[in-house]
């Protein structure tokens, strides 16, 4: 079966190990994912099964929601509580709740962010976290990311919790570090749970111990909400062999069906329909 598994990844395991446990447990041909989680992080992962691994690029671009917690008063080299302290606020922290909420809400919209050294970004062919582990720090390019919302903010002493909806490529650890600096107190992430990826929610995900067989695999045709397009046997034969079709349809993605059976995804541009990434048959 081709499709996805919604996995509730547990804390203290890498994304690679988590999806490979499923691969061997269910005897799958191929597995992939639509966005990693650090070992410290937990929550929703989309595991791509068999030929649905070809859909990774499309699913990676989905926005995500997280529940995050941080502690005020210090920074670490990894921007989270697993790292070594690099900055410590001297004195008592007296920032009030209203300022904390206003500062966090100020990140909503587009903002320029510097990725952490402990990340999988490659510079000159080398992953930043490999350099960081050797004690090497290099200049990183900033990038503009988008924060849809930050809400349900809780404050308890020096600890702050909140939900954040962010575009693809946003580092929540960096948001928290920037938040601490704007407050003037420093801040470090202590907990992260991914709660949503696009239309998929953590409440519908399975922990590894709950997964016994392929019944948890969501079929490929249920992954996207694209308009349905039915094609003839002749058109299906052409698309299967990479031949583009002239179709009087609106530009965009389509779920392609032939004789009532799902066949894959097509994309229309300028009246030309072509096979896109994934196609059964």
C-alpha positions as CSV (number, residue, x, y, z in Angstrom):
1,X,0.0,0.0,0.0
2,X,1.1,3.5,-0.8
3,X,0.2,6.4,1.5
4,X,1.1,8.0,4.8
5,X,1.1,7.1,8.5
6,X,0.4,9.8,11.1
7,X,3.0,9.0,13.8
8,X,3.1,10.5,17.2
9,X,6.8,10.6,17.7
10,X,8.0,10.2,21.3
11,X,10.7,12.3,22.9
12,X,14.4,11.2,22.9
13,X,14.3,9.4,19.6
14,X,15.5,10.7,16.3
15,X,13.1,11.0,13.3
16,X,15.3,8.6,11.4
17,X,15.1,5.9,14.0
18,X,11.3,6.4,14.5
19,X,10.4,5.9,10.8
20,X,12.8,3.0,10.4
21,X,11.3,1.2,13.4
22,X,8.0,1.3,11.4
23,X,9.7,0.2,8.2
24,X,10.9,-3.0,9.8
25,X,7.9,-3.6,12.0
26,X,5.5,-3.4,9.0
27,X,7.9,-4.8,6.5
28,X,7.6,-1.8,4.2
29,X,9.5,-1.4,1.0
30,X,10.3,2.3,1.5
31,X,9.7,4.9,4.1
32,X,10.3,8.7,4.2
33,X,9.0,11.7,6.1
34,X,7.6,15.1,5.5
35,X,9.6,17.1,8.1
36,X,12.0,15.9,10.8
37,X,11.7,16.5,14.5
38,X,14.7,16.9,16.8
39,X,15.1,14.1,19.4
40,X,14.0,16.6,22.1
41,X,10.8,17.3,20.2
42,X,7.7,15.1,20.0
43,X,4.4,14.9,18.3
44,X,3.1,14.7,14.7
45,X,5.2,13.2,11.9
46,X,4.0,12.3,8.5
47,X,5.6,9.0,7.5
48,X,5.6,8.4,3.8
49,X,5.0,4.7,2.8
50,X,6.4,3.0,-0.4
51,X,5.7,5.1,-3.6
52,X,4.1,7.9,-1.6
53,X,7.7,8.9,-0.7
54,X,7.6,10.8,-4.0
55,X,5.2,13.2,-2.4
56,X,7.7,14.5,0.2
57,X,8.3,17.8,-1.5
58,X,4.6,18.7,-1.6
59,X,4.0,17.7,2.0
60,X,7.2,19.4,3.3
61,X,5.7,22.8,2.2
62,X,2.7,22.5,4.5
63,X,2.5,25.0,7.4
64,X,2.8,23.6,11.0
65,X,1.5,24.2,14.5
66,X,3.5,23.5,17.6
67,X,3.0,23.8,21.4
68,X,6.3,25.2,22.8
69,X,7.6,25.9,26.2
70,X,10.7,27.9,27.2
71,X,12.5,29.1,30.3
72,X,13.7,32.7,30.7
73,X,17.1,33.6,32.0
74,X,19.6,31.8,29.8
75,X,20.6,30.8,26.3
76,X,22.4,27.7,25.1
77,X,24.5,26.8,22.0
78,X,21.8,24.6,20.7
79,X,19.0,27.1,21.5
80,X,17.3,24.4,23.7
81,X,17.8,22.8,27.1
82,X,20.0,20.0,25.8
83,X,22.8,22.4,25.0
84,X,25.6,24.2,27.0
85,X,24.7,27.6,28.5
86,X,26.3,30.5,26.6
87,X,24.5,33.4,28.2
88,X,23.0,33.8,31.7
89,X,20.8,36.7,32.9
90,X,22.2,38.2,36.1
91,X,19.6,39.2,38.7
92,X,16.0,38.6,39.2
93,X,13.7,38.5,36.2
94,X,10.8,40.9,36.7
95,X,9.2,40.9,33.2
96,X,5.4,41.1,33.6
97,X,2.9,38.9,31.9
98,X,1.6,41.6,29.6
99,X,5.0,42.4,28.2
100,X,5.6,38.7,27.6
101,X,2.4,38.3,25.7
102,X,2.9,41.5,23.6
103,X,6.4,40.5,22.8
104,X,5.4,37.0,21.6
105,X,2.5,38.4,19.6
106,X,4.9,40.8,17.9
107,X,6.4,37.9,16.0
108,X,3.2,37.3,14.0
109,X,3.6,37.9,10.3
110,X,6.9,37.9,8.4
111,X,10.1,38.2,10.4
112,X,13.7,37.7,9.7
113,X,15.3,34.7,11.4
114,X,18.8,33.2,11.7
115,X,18.8,29.4,11.8
116,X,20.7,27.7,14.7
117,X,24.1,26.1,14.2
118,X,22.5,22.9,15.5
119,X,20.4,22.3,12.4
120,X,20.6,20.1,9.2
121,X,21.1,23.1,6.9
122,X,24.1,22.5,4.6
123,X,26.7,25.1,3.9
124,X,29.4,24.2,1.3
125,X,28.2,20.6,1.5
126,X,28.5,20.3,5.3
127,X,25.7,20.1,7.8
128,X,25.7,22.8,10.4
129,X,25.2,20.5,13.3
130,X,28.4,18.5,12.2
131,X,30.4,21.7,12.4
132,X,28.7,22.7,15.7
133,X,29.7,19.4,17.3
134,X,33.3,20.2,16.5
135,X,33.0,23.6,18.1
136,X,32.9,25.5,14.8
137,X,30.5,28.3,14.3
138,X,30.0,30.0,11.0
139,X,27.9,32.9,9.8
140,X,24.5,31.9,8.7
141,X,22.3,33.7,6.2
142,X,19.1,35.1,7.6
143,X,15.8,34.3,6.0
144,X,12.2,35.6,6.2
145,X,9.7,33.2,7.7
146,X,6.0,33.6,8.4
147,X,4.3,33.2,11.7
148,X,0.5,32.8,11.3
149,X,-0.3,33.1,14.9
150,X,1.0,32.8,18.5
151,X,-1.8,32.3,21.0
152,X,-2.9,30.4,24.2
153,X,0.1,31.9,26.0
154,X,0.7,30.8,29.5
155,X,3.1,32.3,32.0
156,X,4.2,30.6,35.2
157,X,7.2,32.2,36.9
158,X,10.1,32.1,34.5
159,X,8.4,29.5,32.3
160,X,6.3,30.4,29.2
161,X,4.2,28.2,27.0
162,X,2.3,29.0,23.8
163,X,1.0,27.6,20.5
164,X,2.6,28.8,17.3
165,X,1.5,28.3,13.7
166,X,4.4,28.8,11.3
167,X,5.3,28.4,7.7
168,X,7.6,25.7,6.4
169,X,11.3,26.2,7.4
170,X,10.7,28.1,10.6
171,X,12.9,27.2,13.6
172,X,10.9,27.5,16.8
173,X,14.1,27.4,18.8
174,X,15.2,30.5,17.0
175,X,11.9,32.2,17.6
176,X,12.3,31.6,21.3
177,X,15.9,32.8,21.4
178,X,14.8,36.0,19.6
179,X,11.9,36.4,22.0
180,X,14.3,36.2,25.0
181,X,16.5,38.8,23.5
182,X,13.6,41.2,22.8
183,X,12.6,40.8,26.4
184,X,16.2,41.4,27.5
185,X,16.3,38.3,29.7
186,X,17.4,35.5,27.3
187,X,15.2,32.4,26.7
188,X,15.7,28.7,25.8
189,X,13.3,26.1,24.5
190,X,12.5,23.3,27.0
191,X,9.7,21.5,25.2
192,X,8.3,21.2,21.7
193,X,5.2,19.2,20.5
194,X,4.2,19.4,16.8
195,X,0.4,19.4,16.9
196,X,-0.5,20.0,13.2
197,X,0.9,19.7,9.7
198,X,-1.4,21.2,7.1
199,X,-4.8,19.6,7.6
200,X,-3.4,16.7,9.7
201,X,-3.7,16.8,13.5
202,X,-1.8,15.1,16.3
203,X,-5.1,13.8,17.7
204,X,-5.3,11.4,14.7
205,X,-1.8,10.1,15.0
206,X,-0.6,6.8,16.5
207,X,2.3,6.0,18.8
208,X,4.6,3.3,17.5
209,X,3.4,0.8,20.1
210,X,-0.2,1.3,18.8
211,X,0.7,0.4,15.3
212,X,0.3,-3.3,14.5
213,X,-0.3,-3.5,10.7
214,X,-0.8,-1.5,7.5
215,X,-4.4,-0.6,8.5
216,X,-3.0,2.7,9.8
217,X,-1.8,3.7,6.4
218,X,-3.9,6.5,4.9
219,X,-4.4,6.0,1.2
220,X,-2.6,8.3,-1.2
221,X,-5.9,9.6,-2.6
222,X,-6.9,10.9,0.8
223,X,-3.8,13.0,1.4
224,X,-4.7,16.1,-0.6
225,X,-7.9,18.0,-1.2
226,X,-7.4,18.4,-4.9
227,X,-10.3,18.6,-7.3
228,X,-11.2,15.2,-8.9
229,X,-10.6,14.7,-12.6
230,X,-11.7,11.6,-14.5
231,X,-9.8,10.5,-17.6
232,X,-10.4,7.9,-20.3
233,X,-8.4,4.7,-20.8
234,X,-6.6,6.4,-23.7
235,X,-5.7,9.5,-21.7
236,X,-4.5,7.3,-18.8
237,X,-2.2,5.3,-21.1
238,X,-0.7,8.6,-22.3
239,X,-0.2,10.1,-18.9
240,X,1.3,6.8,-17.6
241,X,3.9,7.0,-20.3
242,X,4.7,10.7,-19.7
243,X,2.6,12.2,-22.5
244,X,0.9,15.5,-21.7
245,X,-2.8,16.1,-22.4
246,X,-4.6,19.1,-23.8
247,X,-7.4,19.7,-21.3
248,X,-9.7,22.7,-21.0
249,X,-9.4,23.0,-17.2
250,X,-8.3,25.5,-14.6
251,X,-4.6,25.6,-13.7
252,X,-3.7,23.7,-10.5
253,X,-3.4,20.2,-9.1
254,X,-5.9,17.4,-9.7
255,X,-6.6,13.9,-8.2
256,X,-6.7,11.7,-11.3
257,X,-9.2,8.8,-11.6
258,X,-9.7,6.2,-14.4
259,X,-12.7,3.9,-14.3
260,X,-13.4,4.9,-10.8
261,X,-9.9,4.0,-9.5
262,X,-7.4,6.6,-8.2
263,X,-4.3,6.9,-10.3
264,X,-2.3,9.8,-8.9
265,X,-1.8,13.5,-9.2
266,X,-1.8,15.7,-12.3
267,X,-1.0,19.3,-12.6
268,X,-2.5,21.6,-15.2
269,X,-0.6,24.7,-16.6
270,X,-2.0,26.7,-19.5
271,X,-4.4,24.0,-20.6
272,X,-1.7,21.3,-20.5
273,X,-2.2,18.4,-18.0
274,X,0.9,16.5,-17.0
275,X,1.8,13.7,-14.6
276,X,3.2,15.1,-11.3
277,X,5.5,13.2,-9.1
278,X,3.3,10.2,-8.3
279,X,1.2,8.0,-10.5
280,X,-0.2,4.5,-9.9
281,X,0.1,1.9,-12.6
